[in-house]
Amino acid sequence: VASPHTREPAIRNGRRPTGRIYALPGSQAALIEAAGSDTVLFALDSYGLDEPARQILGAQAGWLAQNSNVRVTIEGHADERGTREYNLALGERRANAAKNFLAAQGVDADRMSII
């Protein structure tokens, strides 16, 4: 049985063809395949987007433009250094930085939520 995120070629003559597993259109796997990653990394104690982050988000914005029915949740994370309150606030600023970048690239803000 194929996972909900992938689609395998049909079984023929009692055998499943070997080779590539295809991402379902609109899935997270399809986003990763098209954009190269679903993750943007930040410098320590920073929520600024560096060039690699902007490239990934730009590719994600292009994929989202082609998949206008997809809604996304952007999660902001921080490591365990610092207080819980500081890390939650930093994670929120990071998620908002990504959301604002995507919105500036034309992704409708109503399609995006942050955690």
Stockholm file with secondary structure:
# STOCKHOLM 1.0

chainA/1-115         VASPHTREPAIRNGRRPTGRIYALPGSQAALIEAAGSDTVLFALDSYGLDEPARQILGAQAGWLAQNSNVRVTIEGHADERGTREYNLALGERRANAAKNFLAAQGVDADRMSII
#=GR chainA/1-115 SS CCCTTEECCCCBTTBCCCSCCEECTTSHHHHHHHHSCSCCCCCTTCCCCCHHHHHHHHHHHHHHHHCTTCCEEECCCCCSSSCHHHHHHHHHHHHHHHHHHHHHTTCCGGGEEEC
#=GC SS_cons         CCCTTEECCCCBTTBCCCSCCEECTTSHHHHHHHHSCSCCCCCTTCCCCCHHHHHHHHHHHHHHHHCTTCCEEECCCCCSSSCHHHHHHHHHHHHHHHHHHHHHTTCCGGGEEEC
//
